[in-house]
Amino acid sequence: MKEAFIKLHLSILIAGGTGIFGKLISLNEGLLVWYRMMFASVMFFLLLSFLKKLRKVTLGDVTKIGSVGLLLALHWIFFYGSIKASNVSIGVVCLSLMSIFTAIFEPLINRHRISLREILFSLVAVLGIVLIFHFDTRYRVDICMGVISSALASLFTIVNKKVAVNYTSSTMLLYEMLGGFLWLSCILPAYLHYFPVSSILPGAQDLIYLLCLASVCTVGLYILQIQVLKVISAFTVNLSYNLEPIYSIIGAMLIFQEAKDLNFSFYLGLGLIVLSVVLQTLNVLSQHHKFIPSLYVKWKR
């Protein structure tokens, strides 16, 4: 369990950089995701072939795993769309809603009781998003895209955990990236018709950023996530990922000077999101018989 939590927080640190790359890359969100999945598919195929860990998968299983990759692709499109329409801080903070979506979706998909405690913790994060949405009207459309991205990310995490039971993390990642790329290849012509661009080819700088995004923030990141999900619940993983906006926001402030664009309501909302992470952490520690403050024990009883 300790090793799983170390991998979880390492993956969160890496994930904090994905929003930064989304702002640095000048391609629109559709092309960005298409190139990301294409490069990741090629890299991972070559790596598994070199290590002789490439596994044969039936056509039916390829279709199943590839469909999960479509969920991931759609999540990324809305995520990067939110970032490009506003800024990194707004785009990543919406991911905090993954906890409330997971607390609802996971019991429905896996057919078990909804946890009122998980709903309560998640509502704290929801209140933080509501504060930002209500008091800063500049980003309402962008926040809506971020909310859709969050819901898709939650579905991906839950469905991915169900499908990953019978496969290694390397097999899952390869066919998810490949499936997402093929699905996007079918969708992209229509997407570019409604959202035209002057060029579909990345420049030299964009190419470097895309390769970094595909290797470190895609292949490395999702290997860690799939391994973690086999030990830790999807809800705990998603709620722990509420820390991701903090890393991304700090990076965006340093690189893009976004601090001047954020008002008091944003920081107040972010504070509530951090509070939801603290509450869930205490809950996880109590379940694993770790140290728990006495006030929390009293509240729990």
C-alpha positions as CSV (number, residue, x, y, z in Angstrom):
1,M,0.0,0.0,0.0
2,K,2.9,2.4,0.8
3,E,4.5,1.8,-2.6
4,A,1.1,2.5,-4.3
5,F,0.7,5.8,-2.5
6,I,4.2,6.9,-3.5
7,K,3.5,6.1,-7.2
8,L,0.1,7.9,-6.9
9,H,1.8,11.2,-5.7
10,L,4.6,10.8,-8.3
11,S,1.9,10.5,-11.0
12,I,0.2,13.6,-9.7
13,L,3.4,15.6,-9.9
14,I,3.9,14.5,-13.5
15,A,0.2,15.2,-14.3
16,G,0.7,18.8,-13.0
17,G,2.8,19.5,-16.1
18,T,0.2,18.4,-18.7
19,G,-1.7,21.6,-18.4
20,I,1.5,23.7,-18.9
21,F,2.2,21.8,-22.1
22,G,-1.4,22.4,-23.2
23,K,-0.8,26.1,-23.0
24,L,2.7,26.0,-24.5
25,I,1.6,24.0,-27.6
26,S,0.0,26.3,-30.2
27,L,-2.0,23.6,-32.0
28,N,-5.8,23.5,-31.2
29,E,-7.0,20.9,-28.7
30,G,-8.2,18.4,-31.3
31,L,-4.8,18.2,-33.1
32,L,-2.9,18.4,-29.9
33,V,-4.6,15.2,-28.6
34,W,-4.4,13.5,-31.9
35,Y,-0.6,14.0,-32.1
36,R,-0.2,13.1,-28.4
37,M,-1.9,9.8,-28.9
38,M,-0.1,9.0,-32.1
39,F,3.3,9.7,-30.7
40,A,2.5,7.8,-27.5
41,S,1.2,4.8,-29.4
42,V,4.4,4.6,-31.5
43,M,6.7,5.1,-28.5
44,F,5.0,2.5,-26.5
45,F,4.8,0.0,-29.3
46,L,8.6,0.3,-29.9
47,L,9.3,0.1,-26.2
48,L,7.3,-3.1,-25.7
49,S,8.8,-4.6,-28.8
50,F,12.3,-3.9,-27.6
51,L,11.5,-5.3,-24.2
52,K,9.7,-8.3,-25.7
53,K,6.6,-7.6,-23.6
54,L,4.2,-7.1,-26.5
55,R,1.2,-9.3,-25.8
56,K,-1.3,-10.6,-28.3
57,V,-4.9,-9.5,-27.7
58,T,-8.1,-10.7,-29.4
59,L,-10.0,-8.4,-31.8
60,G,-12.9,-8.2,-29.3
61,D,-10.6,-7.2,-26.5
62,V,-8.8,-4.6,-28.7
63,T,-12.2,-3.0,-29.5
64,K,-13.1,-3.0,-25.8
65,I,-9.8,-1.4,-24.7
66,G,-9.8,1.0,-27.7
67,S,-13.2,2.3,-26.6
68,V,-11.8,3.2,-23.2
69,G,-9.2,5.1,-25.1
70,L,-11.9,7.2,-26.8
71,L,-13.1,8.3,-23.3
72,L,-9.6,9.4,-22.6
73,A,-9.3,11.3,-25.9
74,L,-12.5,13.1,-25.3
75,H,-11.5,14.1,-21.8
76,W,-8.2,15.5,-23.1
77,I,-10.0,17.5,-25.8
78,F,-12.3,19.2,-23.4
79,F,-9.5,19.7,-20.9
80,Y,-7.2,21.4,-23.3
81,G,-10.1,23.3,-24.8
82,S,-10.8,24.8,-21.4
83,I,-7.1,25.7,-20.9
84,K,-6.8,27.3,-24.4
85,A,-10.0,29.3,-24.0
86,S,-9.0,30.7,-20.6
87,N,-5.8,29.7,-18.7
88,V,-4.1,26.8,-17.1
89,S,-5.4,27.6,-13.6
90,I,-9.1,27.5,-14.6
91,G,-8.7,24.4,-16.8
92,V,-7.0,22.3,-14.1
93,V,-9.0,23.4,-11.1
94,C,-12.2,22.0,-12.8
95,L,-10.6,18.5,-12.5
96,S,-11.4,18.7,-8.8
97,L,-15.0,17.7,-9.7
98,M,-13.8,14.2,-10.6
99,S,-14.4,13.3,-7.0
100,I,-18.1,14.1,-7.0
101,F,-18.6,12.4,-10.4
102,T,-16.7,9.3,-9.2
103,A,-18.7,9.2,-6.0
104,I,-21.9,9.0,-8.1
105,F,-20.7,7.0,-11.2
106,E,-18.7,4.3,-9.5
107,P,-21.6,2.9,-7.3
108,L,-23.9,3.0,-10.4
109,I,-21.4,1.2,-12.6
110,N,-20.1,-1.3,-10.0
111,R,-23.6,-1.7,-8.4
112,H,-22.8,-0.9,-4.7
113,R,-24.1,1.6,-2.2
114,I,-23.3,5.3,-2.6
115,S,-21.1,6.5,0.2
116,L,-22.5,9.6,1.9
117,R,-19.1,10.5,3.3
118,E,-17.6,10.5,-0.2
119,I,-20.4,12.7,-1.4
120,L,-19.9,15.1,1.5
121,F,-16.1,15.4,0.9
122,S,-16.7,16.0,-2.8
123,L,-19.3,18.7,-2.2
124,V,-16.6,20.8,-0.5
125,A,-14.7,20.8,-3.8
126,V,-17.9,21.5,-5.7
127,L,-18.5,24.5,-3.5
128,G,-15.0,25.8,-4.4
129,I,-15.8,25.5,-8.1
130,V,-19.2,27.2,-7.6
131,L,-17.5,30.2,-5.9
132,I,-15.2,30.6,-8.9
133,F,-18.0,30.2,-11.4
134,H,-20.4,32.6,-9.7
135,F,-18.0,35.5,-8.9
136,D,-15.8,35.4,-12.0
137,T,-18.1,35.6,-15.0
138,R,-15.2,35.8,-17.5
139,Y,-14.6,32.0,-17.5
140,R,-18.1,30.5,-17.4
141,V,-17.9,28.8,-20.8
142,D,-14.4,27.6,-20.1
143,I,-15.5,26.2,-16.7
144,C,-18.4,24.3,-18.4
145,M,-15.8,22.7,-20.7
146,G,-13.7,21.8,-17.7
147,V,-16.7,20.2,-15.9
148,I,-17.4,18.0,-19.0
149,S,-13.7,17.1,-19.0
150,S,-13.9,16.2,-15.3
151,A,-16.9,13.9,-15.9
152,L,-15.2,12.1,-18.8
153,A,-12.0,11.7,-16.7
154,S,-14.0,10.1,-13.9
155,L,-15.7,7.7,-16.3
156,F,-12.4,6.8,-17.9
157,T,-10.8,6.0,-14.5
158,I,-13.7,3.7,-13.4
159,V,-14.1,1.9,-16.7
160,N,-10.4,1.6,-17.0
161,K,-10.2,-0.1,-13.6
162,K,-12.8,-2.7,-14.6
163,V,-11.2,-3.5,-18.0
164,A,-7.6,-3.5,-16.5
165,V,-8.3,-6.5,-14.3
166,N,-7.4,-9.1,-17.0
167,Y,-4.5,-7.2,-18.6
168,T,-1.1,-5.8,-17.8
169,S,-0.7,-2.0,-17.5
170,S,1.5,-2.0,-20.6
171,T,-1.1,-3.8,-22.8
172,M,-3.8,-1.5,-21.5
173,L,-1.9,1.7,-22.3
174,L,-0.8,0.6,-25.8
175,Y,-4.3,-0.3,-27.0
176,E,-5.9,2.7,-25.3
177,M,-3.6,5.1,-27.0
178,L,-4.0,3.3,-30.3
179,G,-7.7,3.1,-30.0
180,G,-8.0,6.8,-29.0
181,F,-5.8,7.8,-31.9
182,L,-7.9,5.7,-34.4
183,W,-11.2,7.0,-33.1
184,L,-9.9,10.6,-33.3
185,S,-8.7,10.0,-36.8
186,C,-12.3,9.3,-37.8
187,I,-13.6,12.3,-35.9
188,L,-10.9,14.8,-36.7
189,P,-12.0,15.7,-40.3
190,A,-15.4,16.8,-39.0
191,Y,-13.8,18.5,-36.0
192,L,-11.5,20.6,-38.3
193,H,-14.4,21.5,-40.5
194,Y,-16.1,23.3,-37.7
195,F,-12.9,24.4,-36.0
196,P,-10.6,25.1,-39.0
197,V,-6.8,25.8,-38.6
198,S,-4.2,27.3,-41.0
199,S,-1.9,24.3,-40.7
200,I,-2.2,20.8,-39.2
201,L,1.6,20.3,-39.0
202,P,3.3,21.3,-35.7
203,G,6.3,23.6,-35.8
204,A,9.7,22.6,-34.4
205,Q,9.0,24.0,-31.0
206,D,5.5,22.4,-30.8
207,L,7.1,19.1,-32.0
208,I,9.5,19.1,-29.0
209,Y,6.7,19.9,-26.6
210,L,4.5,17.1,-28.1
211,L,7.3,14.5,-27.8
212,C,7.8,15.5,-24.1
213,L,4.1,15.3,-23.5
214,A,3.8,11.9,-25.2
215,S,6.8,10.3,-23.4
216,V,6.9,11.6,-19.8
217,C,3.3,12.9,-19.3
218,T,1.6,10.1,-21.2
219,V,3.5,6.8,-21.3
220,G,5.2,7.3,-17.9
221,L,2.1,8.8,-16.2
222,Y,-0.5,6.3,-17.3
223,I,1.8,3.3,-16.4
224,L,1.8,4.6,-12.9
225,Q,-1.9,5.3,-12.8
226,I,-2.9,1.8,-14.0
227,Q,-0.6,0.2,-11.4
228,V,-2.1,2.4,-8.7
229,L,-5.7,1.7,-9.6
230,K,-5.1,-2.0,-9.0
231,V,-4.4,-1.3,-5.3
232,I,-6.2,2.0,-4.5
233,S,-9.9,2.8,-5.1
234,A,-10.9,5.0,-8.1
235,F,-12.4,7.5,-5.7
236,T,-9.3,7.9,-3.6
237,V,-7.1,8.3,-6.8
238,N,-9.5,10.9,-8.2
239,L,-9.8,12.9,-5.0
240,S,-6.0,12.8,-4.5
241,Y,-5.7,14.3,-8.0
242,N,-7.3,17.4,-6.6
243,L,-3.6,18.2,-5.7
244,E,-2.8,18.4,-9.5
245,P,-4.2,22.0,-9.9
246,I,-1.8,23.2,-7.2
247,Y,1.2,22.0,-9.1
248,S,-0.1,23.3,-12.4
249,I,-1.2,26.7,-11.0
250,I,2.2,27.2,-9.4
251,G,3.9,26.4,-12.7
252,A,1.5,28.6,-14.7
253,M,2.2,31.5,-12.3
254,L,5.9,31.1,-12.9
255,I,5.8,30.6,-16.6
256,F,2.7,32.6,-17.8
257,Q,2.3,35.1,-14.9
258,E,-1.3,34.0,-14.4
259,A,-1.4,35.3,-10.8
260,K,-2.5,38.8,-12.1
261,D,-5.6,37.2,-13.9
262,L,-6.9,35.4,-10.7
263,N,-9.1,37.2,-8.1
264,F,-10.0,36.5,-4.5
265,S,-12.9,34.2,-5.3
266,F,-10.5,31.9,-7.2
267,Y,-8.2,31.5,-4.2
268,L,-11.1,31.0,-1.9
269,G,-12.5,28.3,-4.1
270,L,-9.0,26.7,-4.4
271,G,-8.8,26.7,-0.6
272,L,-12.0,24.7,-0.3
273,I,-10.7,22.2,-2.8
274,V,-7.5,21.8,-0.7
275,L,-9.8,21.2,2.3
276,S,-11.6,18.4,0.5
277,V,-8.2,16.7,-0.1
278,V,-7.3,17.0,3.6
279,L,-10.7,15.5,4.7
280,Q,-10.3,12.5,2.3
281,T,-6.7,12.0,3.4
282,L,-7.8,11.8,7.0
283,N,-10.5,9.3,6.0
284,V,-8.0,7.1,4.1
285,L,-5.6,7.2,7.1
286,S,-8.3,6.1,9.4
287,Q,-9.2,3.2,7.2
288,H,-5.6,2.0,7.3
289,H,-5.2,2.4,11.0
290,K,-2.8,5.3,10.8
291,F,-2.4,8.3,13.1
292,I,-5.7,10.3,13.3
293,P,-6.2,13.6,15.2
294,S,-8.5,13.1,18.2
295,L,-10.9,15.8,17.0
296,Y,-11.4,13.8,13.8
297,V,-12.1,10.6,15.7
298,K,-14.8,12.3,17.7
299,W,-16.4,13.7,14.6
300,K,-16.3,10.4,12.9
301,R,-18.1,8.7,15.7
